[in-house]
Each structure stands twice: as structure tokens, then as C-alpha cells.
Amino acid sequence: MRYVKYLWRLLKEFFAFARQNKAWWIIPLVVILLLMALFVVAGQVAGPMFIYTVY
């Protein structure tokens, strides 16, 4: 749970930086990186479970 709190704080820092410095290009970059991380984690979890059910 602590990890989520720190991640949320980090995201708020990114958005505050983008708003203050007018660096709007950083928002899509952060969103894409988070989606890629989510796909990697989801792939690691779902892969072994699918293989187990096949065999």
C-alpha cells in the first residue's frame, strides 16, 4: 500500500511540474510509460496461469 502512496505522490509531482513549466509533452509520456508497465505486470501474471490451465 505504501508503494501506491509514493506512486501517487510522484504522479502529482509530474503533473505539477508540467503545469508550472508548461511542459505538456511530459503528460503523454508518463501515461504511455504507466500503460507499458501495466501490460508487463499483467503479462507476467496471466501467462503462467494460462499455461497451467492448458496442461
Residue, then its C-alpha position, 0 to 999 in steps of 0.5 A: m500500500r505504501y508503494v501506491k502512496y509514493l506512486w501517487r505522490l510522484l504522479k502529482e509531482f509530474f503533473a505539477f511540474a508540467r503545469q508550472n513549466k508548461a511542459w505538456w509533452i511530459i503528460p503523454l509520456v508518463v501515461i504511455l510509460l504507466l500503460m507499458a508497465l501495466f501490460v508487463v505486470a499483467g503479462q507476467v501474471a496471466g501467462p503462467m496461469f494460462i499455461y497451467t490451465v492448458y496442461 
